[in-house]
Amino acid sequence: MTVIVTKMSGGVTQLFNTETGRVTRKCKADSALMLIEAFGGIVKFNQKDAKATVTGHLRSIESCDVIKEEEQGYKEALPTIIEAKKEFVKNKHETTQKEL
């Protein structure tokens, strides 16, 4: 079994199991917001170690809420997600530049 670990924006880590195809996103911060298409909205990780998992057609969340596009709070959460992604990309760029 091989698990590919990828650091994501907003304090989330993604674990991809190449054998089962399972993707788990785990919150490393006290809370986080992430747009995850499989859940059809924004997943709000409510605490450290909260998880959102997708395997094929199966989806599960632990200590998370899903904010759908038509729900209150969706539009307010989007700028937070965009800002976290911008910061993540900026940090990645700076790290890559230092390595070069």
N, C-alpha and C positions, 0 to 999 in steps of 0.2 A: 504494500500500500504506500502511495506517495501523497503527501499533503503539501500543497504549494501555499505558502504564507505570503500575503501581500498587505503592506500597510496602506490604508485608505485615508481619505480626508476626514476631518472632524473627529479624530480619535477612535477610528474603527479599524479593526484588522480583519482581513478576509482569509478564510481557510478553504481551499479547494481540494477535495479528495478526488484524485484522478481515477480511482478504481470505481467508486460509487457515483461520481458526478455531483456529489453533495457540495453545496456552497454554503458556508456559515459565515455570517458577519457578526463579529463580537465586539462589544463596546469596551474600550480600554480607559475611557474617561468616565466621569460621574454621570454624564448624559451626552447624547449626540442625536443629530438628525441626519437622515440619509434618504435620498430618493431611490427606491428599489422597485423596479417595474413589476417584478413577480407579485408584489403585494398590492399593486395598483394605487400607490400613493407614497406618502412620506412615512418612513418608519421612524418613530421616536423611541430611542433607547433610553429608558428611564433611570438606569443605574449602571454602575460598572459591572461588567460580565454579562450584561443583557445580550440576548442572541436572536438573530433572525436567520432561519435556515430554509434552503430550498433544495429539494431532491426531486428531479423530474417534475411530476405534477403535485407533489406534496410540499406544503409550506407550513412552517411553524414559527411562532415567536415566543420568547420567554422574557418577561419584564419589559415588554415593548407595547407601544400603541401604534395603530396605523391611522394616519390623517389622510382622508380621501380628498380629491381635488375640490369637491363641492362643499366640504366641511369648513367651518370657521377655524382659522389657525393655519390653513394650508398656505395662503398667500403671505402670511407673516413669517412662515418657516423657510420659504424659498430663498430670501436674501441671506439668511444664516447659512444655508447649504452652499450657495454660490460663493460667499465669502470664505468659507472653510476650504472649498476646492481651490480658490485662487491662492490662498495662503499655502496650501499643500503643494501646488505646482511651483510657486515661488521658492519654497524651501528645497524642493527636488532640484530645481534649476540651479540654485546656489550650491548645493552639495555636488552636483555633477560638474559645475564649473571649477570647484576646488580640486576635484579629482583629476580633471584634465590638466 
